[in-house]
Amino acid sequence: MSVMPSLETLTVHGLGRVAEPYRDIVPPIHLASTFERGEDGGYPGGRMYSRDGSPAYIEVEEVLRQLEGGTQALVFASGHAAASAVLQALQAGDRVVAPRAMYWGLRKWLLDLAEHGYIELAFYDNVDLADLDRQLAAAPTRLLWIETPANPTWEVTDLRAAIALAQKHGAHTLVDSTVATPVLSQPLALGADIVLHSATKYLNGHSDVVAGALITREDSALWQRVRSMRNLGGAVLGPFEAWLLLRGMRTLHLRVRAACANALQLAGALEQHPAVAQVLYPGLPSHPGHAIAAAQMSGGFGGMLSIRVRAGEDAAREVAARVRVFKRATSLGSVESLIEHRASVEGPTSRCPPDLLRLSVGIEPVADLLEDLQQALGV
Ligand SMILES: *Cc1c(COP(=O)(O)O)cnc(C)c1O
């Protein structure tokens, strides 16, 4: 009888290859930067130099490829480096259409590239497909950028419909799926061309690695340029970070499911809290994107939610100052819960409401998290 292990088992086992000669259960860390040539001048080991693609990436890229259902995956030195490789793979002056609500660091990067003439840039309303259609129709567009749920207000974009519009207008689609994770959403199966992850977040999951990843549906001409941009741009991941990322991913499914369950419970409880004006979480039936999220995410709605504090910005900062279990820090997707007053991090160009607190819900017992938020909000 042949056993076909599930994707989850493959992930738990980190692919499960046993390394010779000691039959290590976990892969050794390949540190070599360079590899020996044969007497004939060839490369009998199939490797030349680690900036081209280190053997340290084999397992982690294969797990990522399988998790997203793609044909190839690449790891990068950060989520930003992964995004940069895609943007550098475009032709100068190519048009990019990006969502109004998106991870602010990459929004800043797109605006900077546009200001300096590297790309043309237009924005669309994350949830307004008619607006997206108009923006795509306005001029030939090379790349549609999608992020769902989108930082830090968690708008949900209808992936199937948005990708169909991009295809109609001849644009490639990139989906930043950092918050959804491959556990909950598989954009490539819906026709997206490239999925981007800040692997710093859920994929690694322990606040101890900065890394990025891209997974492609097809080995397209664009992808081949992206591949060469990692090598030429040089934003390669270190072997130890690749190893840590693989190690972190072994518990990905458990961590994501636990964070989703906690976030859903907290969102429901906070929605009833008198000090909270609004809870932004796609898992709540009151969220305008709930039905679309339910249709395109499976197994949960993610571990990220935001609350708007009724008494305003100063009160929101005071709530953040009073937490005892949540940690005050930026970033997301780790086992420990984090809280952040987002507008003050993003600075003067922020589009984030000043009364908003962003919560990255971890995997602690939910009672500890709820009690902490209740005491911080004041009951
Ligand atoms: C953090 C983040 C990024 C950037 O990734 P880095 O690893 O910090 O470079 C991109 N997109 C989203 C949604 C993020 O949360």
The ligand as an ORCA input file, in Angstrom:
! r2SCAN-3c Opt
* xyz 0 1
  C       5.796     42.826      7.108
  C       5.076     42.819      5.820
  C       5.758     43.001      4.616
  C       7.247     43.319      4.563
  O       8.008     42.214      4.913
  P       9.471     42.312      5.620
  O       9.796     40.889      5.886
  O       9.291     43.153      6.854
  O      10.386     42.956      4.645
  C       5.019     42.932      3.440
  N       3.698     42.707      3.450
  C       3.013     42.531      4.594
  C       1.548     42.285      4.539
  C       3.677     42.582      5.818
  O       2.996     42.428      6.962
*
